[in-house]
Amino acid sequence: MRTNEKKNKSEKTSDMFMNIFDTLFIMILCFGTLLTAMLMKEKSTGVMDYTINIKTFALTIGGLVLYMSFIIIQSEKSLKSMIDHIYGDKTSEKKTKEGKKRMKSNRKTA
């Protein structure tokens, strides 16, 4: 029973970390978008002039790639643990299948 309590505490800590990370990442993206809009220069003709700084662009794309890979990996882990929790692991499935086969064979012999 104590191992379940430890798992629940670690899952709660992990969930809290993920929520904080997601919130901060979205806030940083919003700040970056607003800052970019403020730094855009307007020409005298009324047309917006926007130049892309390659270093900043690469940094942004790198951050997005890291974030998405982190989220995908964590999502797969969470999905696997949820499936194991709901449907059980493969060893228990094998035992269940073997038990069903035995029950069928016992019915046939009886």
Buried (B, 14 or more C-beta within 10 A) or exposed (E): EEEEEEEEEEEEEEEEEBEEBEEEBEEEBEEEEEEEEEEEEEEEEEEEEEEEEEEEEEEBEEBEEEBEEEBEEBEEEBEEEEEEEEEEEEEEEEEEEEEEEEEEEEEEEE
